[in-house]
Amino acid sequence: MKQHIAHLALVVTDYDEAIAFYTQKLQFDLLEDTRLSDTKRWVRIAPKGTSGCALLLAKAADEEQQSRVGDQTGGRVFLFLSTDNFWRDYQLYLDNGVKFIRQPVEEPYGTVAVFEDLYGNLWDLIEHK
């Protein structure tokens, strides 16, 4: 058996503002943006150079889903963005106005800092040793 996780759904308030944040501030690639109906789109984004898992932006469709935007993990770090050059990406994100809520630290496993996306989801930016 061979399996892999293809996508992770990230609940967002608005497709276009989420696309703008991820493609402009984090420099992700927009892989697909297909309209499925008047209210639903299939939108996939991923960090540049990745061939693995992508984020599927899922617009909140009701009040319950809207209540989860920005807090899908109850305040814990939700996503982990691995990089081959921590300081390059850290500086790029600072220059692009990304808010870091935990400053860079050296851990036994690598260099890491925590930032939040436009909705408040927490991300680790990490360069593994």
CORRAZI-V937214 format. One record per pair of residues at least 6 apart in sequence whose C-alpha atoms are under 8 Angstrom apart, sorted by the first residue. I is the first residue (numbers start at 0). J is the second residue. D is the distance in Angstrom with one decimal. If there is no record, write none. Layout:
# CORRAZI-V937214
I J D
I J D
This chain:
# CORRAZI-V937214
4 52 6.1
5 51 6.9
5 52 4.8
5 53 6.4
6 52 5.3
6 53 4.8
6 54 5.4
6 55 5.9
7 52 7.3
7 53 6.5
7 54 5.0
7 55 5.8
8 54 5.9
8 55 4.7
8 56 5.9
8 57 6.1
9 54 6.5
9 55 6.0
9 56 5.1
9 57 5.8
10 56 6.1
10 57 4.7
10 58 5.7
10 59 5.9
10 64 7.3
10 65 7.8
10 67 7.2
10 68 5.5
10 69 7.7
10 71 7.9
11 17 6.8
11 56 6.4
11 57 5.9
11 58 4.8
11 59 5.9
11 65 7.7
11 68 5.7
11 69 7.7
11 118 7.6
12 58 5.6
12 59 5.8
12 65 6.9
12 68 6.9
13 58 6.0
14 40 8.0
14 42 7.7
14 56 6.9
14 57 7.7
14 58 6.3
17 56 7.7
17 117 7.5
18 29 7.4
18 44 7.8
20 116 7.8
20 117 6.8
21 27 5.5
21 44 7.7
22 28 5.9
22 29 6.8
23 95 8.0
24 92 6.5
24 95 5.3
24 96 7.3
24 97 6.9
25 46 7.9
25 92 6.4
25 95 7.9
26 46 7.1
26 47 7.1
27 44 6.4
27 45 5.4
27 46 4.3
27 47 5.4
28 44 5.6
28 45 5.4
28 46 6.0
28 47 5.7
29 42 7.7
29 43 6.3
29 44 4.6
29 45 6.9
30 42 7.5
30 43 5.3
30 44 5.3
30 45 7.1
31 41 7.0
31 42 5.3
31 43 5.1
31 44 7.2
32 40 6.6
32 41 5.6
32 42 4.4
32 43 6.7
33 40 5.5
33 41 5.0
33 42 6.5
34 40 4.4
34 41 6.4
35 41 6.8
39 58 7.3
40 57 7.8
41 55 7.2
41 56 7.4
41 57 7.7
42 55 5.6
42 56 5.4
42 57 7.5
43 53 6.2
43 54 5.5
43 55 4.6
43 56 6.3
44 53 5.7
44 54 5.3
44 55 6.6
44 56 7.7
45 52 7.5
45 53 4.9
45 54 6.1
59 65 5.1
59 68 7.5
68 118 6.6
69 118 4.5
69 119 4.7
69 120 4.6
70 119 7.0
70 120 5.9
71 77 7.4
71 120 7.4
74 120 7.7
74 121 7.4
75 121 6.8
76 113 7.8
76 120 7.3
76 121 4.6
76 122 5.4
76 123 6.7
77 120 6.5
77 121 5.6
77 122 5.9
78 121 6.8
78 122 4.8
78 123 6.5
79 122 5.6
79 123 4.7
79 124 6.3
79 125 7.2
80 122 6.9
80 123 5.9
80 124 5.0
80 125 6.1
81 124 6.1
81 125 4.9
81 126 5.7
81 127 7.3
82 88 7.6
82 124 7.2
82 125 6.0
82 126 5.1
82 127 7.8
83 126 5.9
84 126 6.5
85 110 6.9
85 111 7.8
85 124 7.3
85 125 6.4
85 126 5.4
89 124 7.7
93 99 7.9
97 114 7.0
97 115 7.3
97 116 7.3
98 114 5.6
98 115 6.0
98 116 7.7
99 112 7.2
99 113 5.7
99 114 4.0
99 115 6.4
100 112 7.9
100 113 5.7
100 114 5.5
100 115 7.1
101 112 5.5
101 113 4.9
101 114 6.9
102 112 5.2
102 113 6.9
103 110 6.6
103 111 5.3
103 112 4.3
103 113 7.7
104 110 5.7
104 111 5.6
104 112 6.5
105 111 6.6
107 128 7.9
108 127 5.7
108 128 5.7
109 125 6.8
109 126 5.5
109 127 4.3
109 128 4.8
110 125 5.6
110 126 5.3
110 127 6.6
110 128 7.8
111 123 6.4
111 124 5.5
111 125 4.4
111 126 6.6
112 123 5.7
112 124 5.4
112 125 6.8
113 121 6.6
113 122 5.5
113 123 4.6
113 124 6.2
114 121 5.8
114 122 5.3
114 123 6.5
114 124 7.3
115 121 4.6
115 122 5.9
116 122 7.5
